[in-house]
Amino acid sequence: MSILLAVITADDRSTRGVLAAEALRKRAGEQGHHLSIELRHDDEIRDPIAPEAIAGADAVLLIGGAGDAARFAGRHQVTATIDDVLRDPAAVLARATAPAAAPAAPASDAPKRIVAITSCPTGIAHTFMAAEGILQAANALGHEARVETQGSVGARDALTADEIRAADIVIIAADTQVDLSRFAGKRVFLSGTKPAINDGRALIARAFAEATVQGGGAEPAATAAADTRAGGGSGRTGPYRHLMTGVSFMLPFVTTGGLLIAIAFALGGIYAYDDANQGTLAYALFQIGAKGAFALMVPALAGYIAYSIADRPGIAPGMIGGMLAAELGAGFLGGIVAGFIAGYGTAWLNRNIRLHKNLEGLKPVLILPILGSLLTGLLMIYVVGEPVAELLAVLSAWLKGMQGGSAIALGLILGLMMAFDMGGPVNKAAYAFSTGLIASEIYGPMAAAMAAGMTPPLGIALATKLFPGRFTRDEREAGNAAAVLGLAFISEGAIPFAARDPLRVIPSLMIGSAFAGAISMAVGAQLKVPHGGVFVLPIPNAVVSLGGYLVALVAGTVVTALMLRVLKKPAPVVPA
């Protein structure tokens, strides 16, 4: 007789997991084995196996995922799928009771296979810079690496099942929520994008040292906890990551709506939306942009905040809460609140609702969406919606009425935040604030934020031309790339320069961006789209006070270059 343990991870197929448990229990009893079974579904663990039981076990069966391999170190382990058990439970038990062959110790210095996913809220700069950092570091260390990039345009260079299966480790360098269900049984290390950008070698070394085995079908609530453990130091976990996930999914709606409305005004004038213009192309474009894309902004924000927290069961409650927030006048602030209520509320319900094993399959598609929507909707209607709507109304009135010193002060603050960490948490907070206000038809902060975000790489590029003695040869060459990135509103183009000399470069960038933001607000510039850099400026009505806006951008760029001249020391002269 053998003492056996089994952990069955059922993912979203809980009924099949129960059936597999019964099949194993029946066959083990027939063969005279003692079998303890721990059944996992979502965040729920039934009949957890105690540590003392592990110590006395002869073998462990990991069914549906090898997520607990480290927990059972030193025990003979057998992995199998639920289908394997349902098809032939006796064969699975036979593998567990057969003598275990000693595994060959892998060579520690042998090349490894790395697969990675990188992602940031906009899916533009940090995403690809992090991917490049991982690829270059892996190549330098003699490892083989494949990176999938995820952003607003979806996944690129998607990892195949064979590549994941063959990988020694999975690195997730992301500032948004990433689905980890593909990596069940693999060693996974979670981090933000910054470590991959700043020091890819150190990130890979940490990954091999600290990665943990991913359980099957991990829910985002559990993933967030694992993120804090495995990816500590990224500084981007919990509510911040959930908010940035929502912003990431909201951006396409903001961009599409803003550009279509601008084109409608260009074709039909500022009254293109009037009923008198029904049937015209301008009227149709306005309907698509304003009544379609813009109407979905807040629901998308709330829905995907909730998705980041509670996975798919949170989407419906989040979007319903976001729609209610829009109808109640609570705008993007209400959408954020609704998203967190829906996400955390649905995750709580998921953990605490216990159903008969035959009804578990109804939770993700019926019970959780309905109860989560009721919880979110009732709280939005009776508790949260009205106070948040009043707060947004006060904020909107203040922002719309700003003139003179108050407008300049807001521009200064936004400029300083945009240049402080160039794509980091402070930058993203200013950007998310400005983007959210577009839903309330407040466009001034967006103009200031984009001008301030373009200024750092443009100012550096200008400085490398005007004051080449302050930069190395490599930096002067990189200045050309920084100029292109700056024109496209990718402030991350300044990161390599700031990383080499942060105490002098970052203050220079902050001062220049503060000038740009302050001038933009002072001249009353408004921007109706959240991205695109100079490439959206020629679109009629996309920018209000275009001349003043260009002055703000040029002034910020020049001030940045001058501050670099003052603060940076001359670069060392390298003999030819």
Secondary structure, 3 states (H helix, E strand, C coil): CCEEEEEEECCCCHHHHHHHHHHHHHHHHHHCCEEEEEEEECCEEECCCCHHHHHCCCEEEEECCCCCCCCCCCCEEEEECHHHHHHCHHHHHHHHHCCCCCCCCCCCCCCCEEEEEEECCCCCHHHHHHHHHHHHHHHHCCCEEEEEEEECCEEECCCCHHHHHHCCEEEEEECCCCCCHHHCCCEEEEECHHHHHHCHHHHHHHHHHHCEECCCCCCHHHHHHHHHHHCCCCCCCCHHHHHHHHHHHHHHHHHHHHHHHHHHHHHHCCCCCCHHHCCCHHHHHHHHHHHHHHHHHHHHHHHHHHHHHHCHHHHHHHHHHHHHHHHCCCHHHHHHHHHHHHHHHHHHHHHHCCCCCCCHHHHHHHHHHHHHHHHHHHHHHHHHHHHHHHHHHHHHHHHHCCCHHHHHHHHHHHHHHHHHCCCCHHHHHHHHHHHHHHHHCCCHHHHHHHHHHHHHHHHHHHHHHHCHHHCCHHHHHHHHHHHHHHHCCCHHHHHHHHHHCHHHHHHHHHHHHHHHHHHHHHCCCEECCCCCHHHHCCCCCCEECHHHHHHHHHHHHHHHHHHHHHHCCCCCCCCC
